[in-house]
């Protein structure tokens, strides 16, 4: 036997090494075949892979206005985004004990910014997020979360995720200036156009194109932290271009790329606690309010479940039946993260699939999440760096994320079964075409129920889905009955 083979034969399996100390015992580091060094490396890798959210979430939320014309402050949003990600990720490490980081969810923040806020005030919209978090925790406590998950066919679950991906990709193209609304849309059948006048004119939109291409190239070459690298590179290029070419501030949008006067600053906690739990119902009515909460819940619900199982499987934490031991604790933290995101006005926080970067570095326990959370704590004092990033350097990420969501889920839809394929297709296209995730979910549920009944397969649809579809049907028919 060679020395290498002998070494392999003697190497301990996960669980064979006794815990070295209290930290090892609590996090089960040796039991899971890991080490403190691997957990630290994994936690750092996860942070740098998902750090783009520190920039992107404030840009998405601050670019929208509520019913009363109010914007959220970008600097305050950076603080809210970072402190919530730090708290919820630390909580996952301590309670859930898996290498899973959390932050403001892409897709959910678009729901809050583009569907909820225009109908009510920002505190009202964040109240809806808090209620969705409470609902998730209630579902976990009663054991209904997994049952509700199983009530929606896999194809429709995938379609919801893909529709959100297409929706946020469109948002990225629009916010980056690559696609714009035709000024005289009423005079033409074409509602949108390339660039500002049918062409990619001006440096800001070219910065967007540069960042999008750079991100795709780096990801194709499997460069670690590709998204963060492209944002940093695009920001530096934008600063240089703005300094040399003196671009009018209006061309950049909300954030003009410029070197900040200082790098370290005291966090601004002005948005923390600015929430109204039930104010939104006074603005939109009970039924619409319930549907808004349901939409936020669904967005968080399916995204988190898939991410938790995916990351856990990658880390070899699932048992022989494909279940995660201690799943209820993990799901409880996820529900708390949704509610806390509303309380801090950072939008619902959820599990990030970028946690697989840490798993790839060897992370297997919640200690990696502790490390990631501590990196977020450090970032809390570096707000000026985040607020210098222009929209054009950050929004290409939305396009890339849209592609990743589409490519990872579209194969799982049974396109040969029209009763699944048609609702899935409508769910996917209605979301971006109507600029509404709620509409996509509602039309998908309704079409599924109608087609199953029409083909004599009504029993294949769970009762819960018929109830939800009936609520959506009433919602859409409200104007016809003079109720909206």
Beta strands, then each sheet from edge to edge (+ up, - down):
strand 1: 102-104
strand 2: 179-181
strand 3: 192-194
strand 4: 349-351
sheet 1: 1+ 4-
sheet 2: 2+ 3-
end
